[in-house]
């Protein structure tokens, strides 16, 4: 139960950071002093946001496979 809550909170935080980066056009990456801005380097921004989006989709799919799919098999 605690793992469910923590994973959902993590996904909400990740979605907030990802959405804010898409809206503002700027994302602060760990280890970088300056934020990555869409205006300064559009190609690197698109690549970075694409990678972060794929990671988010894979995390959601993995957590659905772990927590939601067993509900359908054990309900029979």
Phi, psi and omega in degrees: 000316179295322178296323177299312182295315180295321179291322178293319177296321177297316180294324177294316177297318179296317179295322178297314180295319179294316179295319178295324178293321178294319183288314184276338182078023181213135178225136177264115180265149179293133179092351179258138180282319181258143176291151177276118184251144179296323181292322184286314184216083186296325182292314179294324178296315179296319179296315181296315180292326176296316179295315179296323179293318178296318178299318180296316180296319178294322177296317179296317180296318180294317180291327174295320179296323182284316190256329187265316183300318178298336177296326180286325182281327181273351181278349182278000000 
